[in-house]
Amino acid sequence: METSPRFSVILIALALVVTVCAQGEADPATTSTRVTIPATTTTAPLVTTTAEEERCPDAFCVVYHIQPEAKWSDGTPVTASDFVYTHEVLVDPLNEAAVGVGHDLITGSEIIDDKTVLFSFSEVYGPWQTLFEVVLPRHVLAGADSGIPFGLALTTTSGPFVLHEWVPGDRIILERNLRYWPVDDPLSGSPLGDVDEIHFVFPDSVRNMLRDLEDGEIDLINPRPLDWIVDEVGAMEGVTHDLGPGPFWEHIDFNHDDPLLSQKWVREAISLAIDREALLEGTVRTIDPEASSLDSSIWMANSLNYQPNFVDGYDPEMAEQVLVDHFCERGDDDVYSCRGRRMSFVWATTLGDEFRETHFELAREALEAIGVELVGDFMTPSELFSSEVFFGGPDVWQIINFSWKAAADPHLGNSTYFCEGAAPSGFGALNVNRYCNPDVDSLVHSTNGQADQAERVRTYNEADAAYLEDLALIPLYQKPAFLAWNAELTGPELNISRSTDLWNVAAWFGKEIVVIALDSEPESLNPIMPHDTSTAMVLAAMLSGAFGIDPTLEFRPVLIESAETFVSDS
């Protein structure tokens, strides 16, 4: 599978992430606001004070109501104590696996009863739905002599499958969790299926993977959707496939520290000259004819929160007129000079990527027609995403083309919009293009302090609209995601979120044993460490969290039946 450039800097992002609006202890409020998130994730109307609300000792609280029937695969109930234990693991400084983003704001917890737990926070934390992506079994893991024995966590699970065997270099075998408690699959709402075992295998080549899929030895694959792979699968008998917009989105960034590119009219001229439809036809539509342009820098088109905020005004004649109107003059080399500088820009991107080579060639031809020169600088990914280049100033690159990886909740990418932060350039940790708009900065900062999810979505879209109206960058499209499976199976469906394409595996029908190909063997199955796609696929079939994410990128309750947030009036 393709590695995202955002993955290349995600460790930087996590290491440099800025805690927003850190506050001292808040005075307990006498009244507060309650928002209930029921199974539909629709925000309920405000209601009166409850006993749980009166227990909230700090600026913000979340109460989780755990599914009454939820249990571990050994029959032990999933309880409030498991949630508290998971939080303790995620903030334990002695635990090298601690990844407690957001958990560091939790100031305390209270077990109200076995199925109800309250967490208090020093400040409002908008992305609270992301806090318990997995929940760990205290009764199995607590008190281990040598760290946390994660192997035990995988043989005692709360998801539809449990680890049976891992044969290194050969396969990982999961068996159905016979004590899986829901009546229907929590995310899809479909009846539970009839798959008894999942076998993950690791083909040594894509060719072998395709051959085994056609021969029926492999039941499901999700390779990188190259055109020849999609064509071969499409010609196979007895094989079904799904092709749609994936999580990686391509874009063109301007270096806003460049004296010319810092001027909106220059960015406008370039944007007007580049035909995004031509870029789509020459790249992604060779794989997915239905692919469309992406018009947001926050949400993917798969998301119910998506709002098209980028206005595509392709008009090459108008593009050149913009230069003329700003007193630029064509030189003898047919390149305009504006304010004493030739309109020549270095375009940096990765070497060996056919789509990005096409982006450059089409943009170069389009800009040459209006008197602007592009000079390509093609580098290996390790070179391009090195700190010196990626966060470099206009003396390193003026325009850059790469992709980010999106998520259901965009909070980990907030620093992309920050004027100040821990990036080597002094901007936000992911602010590669050195763009600064105090209004956008303020809006995105405020999302972390908004507990109401509908309000957060509105704020993000307001920020995105301003960001794109200012032509901070040019969004292009989402790279396609691809899934192919044996037609005897019913149920598989693409899901580009952390829930993975196995998001509804509990509801698959048609085969007792399903063989799934992974592009690589996981190095470990540590459930709380950052992991690759292969690891995520395996864990998704076994582990449950408070919420899962469906294909529309909506959070849906899994281990909980509802959650309530309480915001202090003070």
PAZABA-33879 format. One record per residue: residue in three letters; x, y, z of N, C-alpha, C in turn. Coordinates in steps of 0.1 Angstrom, whole numbers, plus 5000, padded with zeros to 4 digits. Example, Ala and Ser with C-alpha at 12.3 -4.5 7.8 and 13.67 -1.06 7.14 Angstrom:
% PAZABA-33879
ALA513249435078512349555078513249675078
SER512849785071513749895071512950005079
% end
This chain:
% PAZABA-33879
MET500849885000500050005000500950125000
GLU500450234995501150364994501350425008
THR502550475010502850545022502550695020
SER501850745030501450885029502650975033
PRO502851085026503751185031503451245045
ARG502051245048501751285061502251195071
PHE502251065068502850965077504350995079
SER504951045068506351085069506651195079
VAL505651275082505851375092504951365104
ILE504151255104503251245116503951235129
LEU505151165129505851155141506351295145
ILE506751375135507151515138505951585144
ALA504751565138503551635143503251595157
LEU503351465160503051425174504051475183
ALA505351475179506351525188506251675190
LEU505751745180505751895180504451955184
VAL503451865186502051905187501952005198
VAL501152115196501052225205499752205213
THR499852205226498652205234497952345234
VAL496752345230496052465227495352525240
CYS495652655242494952725253495052655266
ALA496252615270496452555283495952645294
GLN495252585303494652675314495052615328
GLY494952695338495052645351493752575356
GLU493652535368492452465373491252565372
ALA490152505367488952585367488152565379
ASP487352665383486452655394485352565391
PRO484952475399483752395396482552485394
ALA481752455383480552535381479352485388
THR478452575391477252535397476252485387
THR476352535375475552485364476452465352
SER475952375343476752345331475852305320
THR476352285308475552245297475752095293
ARG474652025291474751885288474451865274
VAL475251785267474951745253475051595253
THR473951535248473951385247474251345233
ILE475051245231475351185218474751045218
PRO473551025213472950895213473550815202
ALA472950695199473550605190473550655176
THR472750755173472750815159473850925158
THR474550955168475551065169474951205166
THR473651215167473051345165472951415178
THR473451545178473451615191471951635195
ALA471751605208470351615213470151755219
PRO468951805221468651935227469251945241
LEU469452065245469952085259468852035269
VAL469251975279468351925290468751975303
THR468051945313468351995326469451925333
THR469951975344471051925352470751785356
THR471751695356471551555360472551535372
ALA472451415378473351375389474751375383
GLU474951315371476251305365476851445363
GLU476051545359476451675356476951745369
GLU476251715380476651775393477951715398
ARG478351605393479651545397480851605390
CYS480651675379481751725371482551825379
PRO483851795382484651885391485451985384
ASP485451985371486452075364485752135352
ALA486552195342486052275332485152195322
PHE485452065321484751985311484751845315
CYS483651775312483551635316482851555305
VAL483251425304482651335295482151215303
VAL480951175302480451055308480150955298
TYR480650835299480450725290479450625297
HIS478450585289477550485294477850365285
ILE478450265292478850145284477750055281
GLN477749985270476749895266476549795277
PRO475349775282475049675293475549535290
GLU475449495277475749355274477249345269
ALA477949455268479349445263480249355273
LYS480949265267481749175274483049135267
TRP484049095274485249045268485048905263
SER485948855255485848725249485948605259
ASP486448635271486448535282485148545290
GLY484248625286482948635293482848745304
THR484048805307484048915317483349035312
PRO482549105319481949225314482949335311
VAL482649415301483449535299482949645308
THR483749705316483349795327484049925327
ALA483550015335484150145337485650135341
SER485950035348487350015352488249995341
ASP487749925330488549905318488850045311
PHE487850135311488150265305489150335313
VAL489050335326490050405335491450345333
TYR491450215332492750145330493450185317
THR492650195306493150235293493650375294
HIS492950465300493450595302494850595309
GLU494950515320496150515328497350465319
VAL497050365310498150315302498550425292
LEU497650495287497950595276498650715282
VAL498650745295499450855300500550815309
ASP500850685310501850635319503250675313
PRO504050755320505350795314506350685313
LEU506050575320506950455319506650365308
ASN505550395301505050305290505550375277
GLU506450305271506950355258505950375247
ALA504850295249503750295239502750405241
ALA502950485252501950585255501750685244
VAL500550705239500150795228498950885232
GLY498950935244497750985250497451135246
VAL497351155233496951285228495551315233
GLY495351415240494051445246493851395260
HIS494451275262494351215276495251295286
ASP496151375281496951465290496151575296
LEU494951595290494051705296493151655307
ILE493151515308492251455318492751475332
THR491951535340492451565354491951465364
GLY491051385360490551285370489451195364
SER489051085371488050995366487250955378
GLU485950915376485150865386484250755381
ILE484350635387483550525383482250535390
ILE481150575383479850595389479150465392
ASP479250375382478850235385479650145375
ASP479450015375480149925366480149965351
LYS479050025347478850065333478750215330
THR479250295340479250435338480450495344
VAL481150575336482450635340482450785336
LEU482950865344483151015342484651045341
PHE485051125331486351175330486251335330
SER487051395338487051545339488351595332
PHE488251715326489251775319489551915324
SER490851955322491252095326490652195316
GLU490252155304489652245294488752165285
VAL487952235278487052165268487952095258
TYR487651975254488451905244487451855233
GLY487451935222486551905211486651765205
PRO487851705203487951575196487751465206
TRP486951485216486751385227486351245222
GLN485751235210485251115205486451025200
THR487651085199488751005195489550945206
LEU489150965219489950935230490150785233
PHE489150705231489150565234488950485221
GLU489950495212489850415200489850265202
VAL490650225213490550095218490350095233
VAL489849995238489749985253490349855257
LEU491249855267492049735271491349675284
PRO491549535285490949465296491849475309
ARG491349545319492149555331492349425337
HIS491349335337491449215345492549115339
VAL492949145326493949055319495349125320
LEU495349255319496649325317497249385330
ALA496449425339496949495351497849405359
GLY498849465364499749395373500749305366
ALA500949325353501949235346503349275350
ASP504149175351505549195357506449265347
SER506249245334507249295325506449375314
GLY506049495318505249575309503949525306
ILE503249565295501949525292502049405282
PRO501549285286501649175276500549185266
PHE500849255255499749285245499249165238
GLY500049055238499548935233498348885240
LEU498248905253497148865261495948955257
ALA496149085253495049165249494449125237
LEU495149045229494649005216493948865217
THR494148795228493448675230492248695239
THR492148815244490948855252490448985247
THR489548975237489149095230487649125232
SER487249245227485849285228485249295214
GLY485949265204485549265190485049135185
PRO484649125172484049005167484948885166
PHE486248905166487248795164488348805175
VAL488948695177490048685187491248605181
LEU492448645185493648585179493748435183
HIS493948355173494048205175495548165173
GLU496148215163497548175160498248275151
TRP499548295153500348375144501548285140
VAL501648245128502748175123503648265115
PRO504748315121505548415114505948375100
GLY505748475091506148445077505048375069
ASP504048325076502948245069501648315070
ARG501048315082499748365084499348405098
ILE498348485100497748515113496348465112
ILE495948385122494648325122493748385133
LEU492548435130491648485140490448385140
GLU489848365151488648285153487548375158
ARG486348345154485148425159485048415174
ASN484848535179484548555194483148505197
LEU483048385203481748325205480948395216
ARG481648485223480948565233480748715228
TYR480848735215480548865210479148905213
TRP478949015219477649045225476549115217
PRO476949185206475749265200474849165192
VAL473649205191472649135182472949165168
ASP473249285164473649325151475049395151
ASP475649405140476949475139476749615143
PRO477449665153477249805158477449915148
LEU478349895138478650005129477650005117
SER477449885112476549885100475149865103
GLY474849805115473449775118472949645111
SER473849575104473449455097473549335107
PRO472749225104472849105112474249055112
LEU474648985123475948925124476048815113
GLY477248795107477448705096477848565100
ASP478348495091478648355093480148315091
VAL481048425091482448395090483048345103
ASP483648225103484148165116485648195118
GLU486348205107487848235108488248335097
ILE489248415101489948505092491448465091
HIS491948435080493348405078494048525070
PHE494948585077495748695070496948635065
VAL497248645052498448595045499248705039
PHE500448675035501348785031502048745018
PRO501348765007501948724994503248804991
ASP504148734984505448804982505448894970
SER504348904962504248994951502749014948
VAL502549134941501149164937500649064927
ARG501549024918501148924908500648794915
ASN501348744925500848624932499548654939
MET499448774944498148804951496948794941
LEU497148854930496148854920495848714915
ARG496848634913496648494908495848424918
ASP496248434931495548364942494048414943
LEU493848544941492448584941491648524930
GLU492248524918491448464907491248314909
ASP492248244915492148094918491248064930
GLY490848164937490048134949490748104962
GLU492148114961492948084973492948204983
ILE492748324978492648444986491248504983
ASP490648544994489248594992489148744992
LEU490048824997489948964997491349034996
ILE491449134988492749214987492349364987
ASN493349444991493149594990494449654986
PRO494949624974496249674969496149814965
ARG497249874962497350004956496650004943
PRO495650084940494950074928495650124915
LEU496650054911497250094898496250054887
ASP496350114875495450094864495449944860
TRP496649884859496649744854496049654864
ILE496149684877495549594887494049604886
VAL493549724885492049744884491549674872
ASP492249684861491849624848491849464850
GLU492849414856492949264857491849214866
VAL491649284877490549244886489249254880
GLY489049354872487749384866487449274856
ALA488449204850488249094840488048964847
MET488248954860488148824867486748774868
GLU486448654866485148594869485048564884
GLY483848584890483648544904484348634914
VAL484748754909485348854918484648984917
THR484349044929483649174930484649274934
HIS484549404930485449504935484749634938
ASP485349714946484849854949485949954948
LEU485750064941486750164938486050294942
GLY486850374950486250504954487350594959
PRO486950714963487950814968488650764981
GLY489950764982490650714994491050835003
PRO491950795013492250895023493350995019
PHE494150955009495251045005494851144995
TRP495051274998494651374988495751464984
GLU495851474970496851554964496551704964
HIS497651784965497451924965498751994960
ILE498552124956499652204952499852314962
ASP500952334968501152434979502052544974
PHE501752664978502652784975503452814987
ASN504752844985505552894997505253044999
HIS504553075010504053205012505053305017
ASP506353255019507453345022508053395010
ASP507753344998508253394986507653534983
PRO508453634979507953764977506853774967
LEU506953694956505853704947504653614951
LEU504853494955503753404959503053454971
SER503653544979502953594990501853684986
GLN501853724973500853814968499653724962
LYS498453754967497353674962497153674947
TRP497353794941497153804927498053714919
VAL499253684924500153584917499653444919
ARG499153414931498553274933497353264924
GLU496553374923495353374915495653344900
ALA496653414895497053384881497453244879
ILE498253184888498653044886497452954887
SER496552984897495352894899494452904886
LEU494253024881493453034869493952964857
ALA495252944857495952884845495952734845
ILE495852674857495952534859494552474858
ASP494352384848493152314846493052184854
ARG492352194865492252074874491651954867
GLU490651984858489951874851490951804842
ALA491851874836492851814828493851724836
LEU494151774848494951694857494251564861
LEU492951574864492251454867492251354856
GLU491951404844491851314832493251244829
GLY494351324832495651264829496151174840
THR495451164852495951094863494950994869
VAL494151044878493350954886492150894878
ARG491750964868490650914860491050794851
THR492350774850492850664842492550534850
ILE492350554863491950434872490550434876
ASP489950554880488650564884487950674875
PRO487250634865486650734856485650834863
GLU485150794874484150874882484850974892
ALA486150974892486851054902486551204900
SER486451274911486151414910487151494917
SER487151624914488151714922487651724936
LEU488651754945488451774959488451924961
ASP487351974969487252114971487252154985
SER488052084993488152115008489552075012
SER490152145022491452105027491252035041
ILE489952025045489651975059489051835058
TRP487951825050487151705050487351635036
MET487251505036487251425024485851415018
ALA485651395005484351384999483551275005
ASN484151175011483451065017482651105030
SER483051225035482551265048481251335047
LEU480351315056479051395056479351535060
ASN480551565065480851705069481451785057
TYR481651715046482351775034481551895029
GLN482252005027481552125021482552175010
PRO482152184997483052234987483352374988
ASN484552414993484852554995485852614985
PHE486452524977487352574967486552614954
VAL486752734949486052774937487052764925
ASP486752674916487652644905487252744894
GLY488152844891487852944881488752934869
TYR489052814864489952794853489652894841
ASP490652974838490453074828491853134824
PRO492453064814493853104811493953254806
GLU492953294799493053434794492953534806
MET492053504815492053594827493353584835
ALA493953464835495153444843496253544838
GLU496453544824497453634819497053784821
GLN495753814820495253944823495553994837
VAL495553904846495953944860497353994860
LEU498253924853499653974853499754104846
VAL499054124835499054254828498554364837
ASP497454334844496854434852497754474864
HIS498754394867499654424878501054474872
PHE501054524860502154584853503354494851
CYS503054364849504154274846504354284831
GLU505554254827505954274813506654144808
ARG506254104796506953984790508354014785
GLY509253924788510653944784510853884771
ASP512153894766512453834753512353684753
ASP512453624765512353474766510853434768
ASP509953534766508453504767508053484781
VAL508853514791508453494805508253634811
TYR507153654818506853784824507753814836
SER508053934837508753984849507754074857
CYS507654054870506754134878507554184890
ARG507554314891508254384902509754354902
GLY510254344890511654324889512154184890
ARG511254084890511653944891510953864880
ARG511653774874511053684864510053594871
MET508953564864507953474870508453334867
SER509453294875509953154874509953094888
PHE509452974889509252914902509752764902
VAL510452724913510852594914509652504920
TRP509352404913508252304917508852184922
ALA508752154935509352034941508351924943
THR508751804940507851694942508651564942
THR508051454944508751324945509151264932
LEU510251194932510751134920510050994917
GLY509750964905509250834902507750814903
ASP506950924906505550914908504950964895
GLU504350874887503850914874502751024874
PHE501851014884500851114886501451254888
ARG502451254897503051384900503851434889
GLU504451354881505151394869504151454859
THR502951394858501951444850501451584855
HIS501251594868500851724874501851834869
PHE503151804871504151904867504051934852
GLU504051834844504051864830502851944825
LEU501651904830500451984826500552124831
ALA500952144844501052274850502052354843
ARG503252294839504252364832503852414819
GLU503152334811502552374798501552484800
ALA500652474810499652574812500252704815
LEU501152704824501752834829502752894818
GLU503352804811504152854800503352944790
ALA502052894788501152964779500853104783
ILE500953134796500653264801501853344806
GLY503053284802504353354805504853334819
VAL504653214825505153184838505953054836
GLU507153054841508052934840508052854853
LEU508052724850508152624861509452544859
VAL510252524870511452444869511252334879
GLY511252204874511052094882512252054891
ASP511952014903512951964912512451834918
PHE512851724912512251594916513251524925
MET512751484937513551424947513051294952
THR513851214958513351094965512451134976
PRO511551054981510651084992511551125004
SER512551055007513351085019514051215018
GLU514351265006514951395004513851505005
LEU512751484998511651584998511151605012
PHE510951495020510251505033511251525044
SER512551545041513451585051513151715057
SER513451745069513151865075513651985068
GLU514951975062515552085056514752125043
VAL514252035036513552065023512052085026
PHE511451995033509952005035509552135041
PHE510252175052509952295059510852415054
GLY511452395042512352495037511652625033
GLY512452735031511952855027511952865012
PRO511652985006511553004992512852984985
ASP513952984992515252954985515352804983
VAL514452724989514552574986513452534976
TRP512252584978511152554968510152674969
GLN509452694958508452794958507052724957
ILE506952614950505752544948506052394951
ILE505152324958505452184962504152104960
ASN504251984955503151894952503351764960
PHE502451734969502551604977501151574981
SER500951474991499651444996499651435011
TRP498551465017498251445031497351325032
LYS497351265044496351165047495251215057
ALA494051205053492951265061492451165071
ALA491651215080491151135091489651185093
ALA488951095100487451135103487351255111
ASP488251275121488351395129489651465125
PRO489651595121490851655115491851715126
HIS491651685139492351765149493851745148
LEU494351635145495851615144496451695133
GLY495651745124496151835113495951975116
ASN495452015128495152155130496352245128
SER497552205132498752285131499152325117
THR498552265107498752305093498352445091
TYR497452495099496852635097497452735107
PHE498352695116498752785126499952875122
CYS499852995126500853095123502153075131
GLU501953015143503152995151503052845156
GLY504252795158504252655163505752595163
ALA505852475164507052405166507752345153
ALA507252385142507952355129509252415129
PRO510252365122511552425121511552575116
SER510452605109510352745103509752835113
GLY509152785125508552865135507052865133
PHE506552815122505052805120504552685127
GLY503252655125502652535131503352415126
ALA503252305134504052185132503952125118
LEU502752145112502552095098502352205088
ASN502652325092502452435083503652445073
VAL503552355063504652345053504752475045
ASN503652525041503652645031503752775038
ARG503952785051504252915058503053015056
TYR501852965055500753055053500253095067
CYS499953225068499453285081498353375078
ASN497153335084495953425084495453415098
PRO495553525106495153525120493753475122
ASP492853505112491453465114491353315112
VAL491953255102491953115100492653045112
ASP493753095117494453045128493553035140
SER492853145143491953155155490753055153
LEU490153045142489052955140489552815142
VAL490652775137491052635138491452605153
HIS492152705159492452685173491152665182
SER490152735178488952735186488252595186
THR488452515175487752385174488052295185
ASN489252305191489652215202488852245215
GLY488252365215487452405227485952405224
GLN485552335214484152325211483652175213
ALA482852155223482452015226481351975216
ASP480552065212479452035203480052005189
GLN479751875184480451835171479851915159
ALA478651955159478052025148478652165147
GLU478952225159479652355160481052345155
ARG481752235158483152215153483152205138
VAL482152135132482152115118481952255111
ARG481052335117480752465111482052555112
THR482752545123483952625124485052585115
TYR485252455114486252395104485952445090
ASN484652435086484252475073484452625070
GLU484252705081484452845079485952875077
ALA486752805085488152825084488652775070
ASP488152665065488552605053488152705041
ALA486952765042486552855032487452975031
ALA487853025042488753145042490153105037
TYR490652985041491952935036491952915021
LEU490952855016490952825001490552954993
GLU489753044999489453164992490753244990
ASP491653235000492853305000493953234991
LEU493553114985494453034977495753004984
ALA495552954997496752905004497352784997
LEU496552704991496952594983495852564973
ILE496152474964495152424954494952284956
PRO493752244962493452104963493152034950
LEU493551914948493351844935492351734936
TYR492651624942491751514942492251414953
GLN491351314956491651204965492151094956
LYS493251034960493750914953492650804956
PRO492450714946491450614948491850504958
ALA490850444964491050324973490450214965
PHE490950094968490449974960490349854969
LEU489249784967488949664974488349554965
ALA488949434965488349334956488249204964
TRP487149124962486849014970486148904962
ASN486148784967485448664962483948694962
ALA483348674950481948714949481048624958
GLU481548514964480748434973480548514986
LEU481348614989481248695001480248804998
THR479448835008478648955008478949035021
GLY479049165019479349255031480449345029
PRO481549315022482749405022482349535015
GLU482949645021482649775016483849865020
LEU484249955011485450045014485150125027
ASN486150145035486050235046487450295048
ILE487650425045488950485045489350535059
SER488550515069488850555082489750455090
ARG490050485102490850395110490150265113
SER488850255110488050135112488450035101
THR489150075090489649995079488549925072
ASP488849865061487949795053487249675060
LEU487749645072487149535080486149595090
TRP485749715088484849785097483649705100
ASN483049625091481849555093482049405091
VAL483249355093483549215091482649125099
ALA482149165110481249085118479949055111
ALA479649125100478349115093478649055079
TRP479748985076480048925063479348785063
PHE478848755051478248625049478848555037
GLY478748425036479048355024480148255025
LYS481148275035482248175036482548165051
GLU482848035055483248015069484648065072
ILE485548045062486948085064487148185053
VAL487648305057487948415047489448435048
VAL490148435036491548455035491848595030
ILE492548675037492748815034494248845031
ALA494548905020495948935017496349065023
LEU497549065029498149195034499349225026
ASP499649345024500849375016502149355023
SER502049345037503249305045502749245058
GLU503649175064503349115077503549215088
PRO502649235097502849335108504049295116
GLU504749405121505949375129505449345143
SER504349395148503749365161502249395160
LEU501549355170500149385170499849465183
ASN500749555187500549635198499349725196
PRO498249715204497049785200497049935203
ILE498049995209498050135212499250205206
MET500050135199501150205192500750245178
PRO501250355172501050385158501350265150
HIS500550225140500850105132500450135118
ASP500950045109500750055095499349995091
THR499049995078497749955073497549805076
SER498649725075498449575077498149555092
THR498749615101498449605115497049645118
ALA496649765112495349815115494249715110
MET494449655099493449555094493249445103
VAL494349385109494249275118493549315131
LEU494049435136493449475149491949515148
ALA491549565136490149615134489249495136
ALA489649375133488749265135488549215149
MET489449265158489549215171489149315182
LEU489549435180489449535190488349635188
SER487649675199486649775199487049895207
GLY486450005204486650125212485250185216
ALA485250295222484050365226483250385213
PHE483950435202483350465190484050385179
GLY483350355168483950315155483550425145
ILE484150405133483850505123483350435110
ASP482250485105481550415094482150475081
PRO481650425069482250475056481950625053
THR480950685060480750825058481550905068
LEU482450845075483450905084482650965096
GLU481550905100480850945112481250845123
PHE481350905135481550825147480250755152
ARG480350625154479250545159479550475171
PRO478650475181478950405194479150255192
VAL480150195198480350055198480349995212
LEU481350025220481349975233480450055243
ILE480050165238479150255246477750265239
GLU476750285248475450315242475150465240
SER475850545248475750685246476850755254
ALA477050885252478050965259477451095261
GLU477851165272477351295275478551385278
THR478451515273479551605276478951715285
PHE479751765294479351875303480351985303
VAL479952105299480852225298480552315309
SER481552355317481352445328480952585323
ASP479952645330479652785326480752875329
SER481652845338482752935343483952925333
% end
